[in-house]
Amino acid sequence: MTSKFAKLAAASLLSLCTAASALAASVTQPGETVGLASGAPLPEGLYFVNTGNWGHRSDVDVSIGVTTPVLAWSTPWTILGGRVQFLIAGPLAEVGVHKTNYVRGVYNPLVSGQLAWDLGNNWGFSYLLGAYIDVNSEAAFSSTSLNQRFALSYTGNQLNLTANVIWGTQFDHVTGRSQLSGCPAPFAINGCNPDFLNVDLTATRKFGDWEFGLVAFGSTDLNSPIAEYAKQSQVAVGGLIGKSFGPAILQAYLTTDVYEKNYGGHDTRLWGRIILPLWLPPAAPAPSMMYRKG
């Protein structure tokens, strides 16, 4: 597998992934696509991806863990020159408040399609349209939501310079079901579901099979479902390390908040991901052969 293939696979595929953001307003977990060249088309094939992370928010003493298995298909088809890609994702989440409460369960699954264009000169752009599906779970949002993503990537000279903008729109802003992100009193038994905007940023470089760099992300609520709702926002920064092992690609990154509003404390989080190609077109070179060429 060439370094370019590894970069595109690790980069594009996980731009499709989803994860939970318990006790936060963004349905798409802020920071889940950092480290990825989300604008670059994924090489044709079928892929399994799993992303996991665990973190602790200070002051409020809340710990959150997430695992997100994803099955993604990069098709041989194009529309208007853009590669057609599909995925399904079924995240699980757990949230613990020290000596108070612990909940776990199924998070809102994501179904989505994406068009990704190779713009030439190592530039790529993608647009994703999908939906998080409402499920009856204490670890999920009590609403179906529309999810749109706009990503621009430069992957030349062994670099990955990417900005991924994620826009979420809730179908039901206030519901009659309880959830982790509830409305403030006296509406605490209801689900408060604000629209949101996330921005994930990546600046990394490949050195052979290794990758190192900086990542950052920010998120903000776009509206208040009820007048008493306190909109949340945050900014986090961190560092990333990655390595390719034949057909498998591993990445890990550590992030910490440098700014937060209405979260009750700063979050520090360790992330890990693995990408495995399950099927590649017969005409494509074997991944290990592509690496030797690089």
Secondary structure, 3 states (H helix, E strand, C coil): CCHHHHHHHHHHHHHHCCCCCCCCCCCCCCCCCCCCCCCCCCCCEEEEEEEEEEEEECCCCEEEEEEEEEEEEEEEEEECCEEEEEEEECCEEEEEECCCEEEEEECCCEEEEEEEEEEECCEEEEEEEEEECCCCCCCCCCCCEEEEEEEEEECCCCEEEEEEEEEEEECCCEECCCCCCECCCCCCCCEECCCEEEEEEEEEEEECCEEEEEEEEEEEECCCCCCCCCCCEEEEEEEEEEEEECCEEEEEEEEEEEEEECCCCCEEEEEEEEEEEEECCCCCCCHHHHHHHC
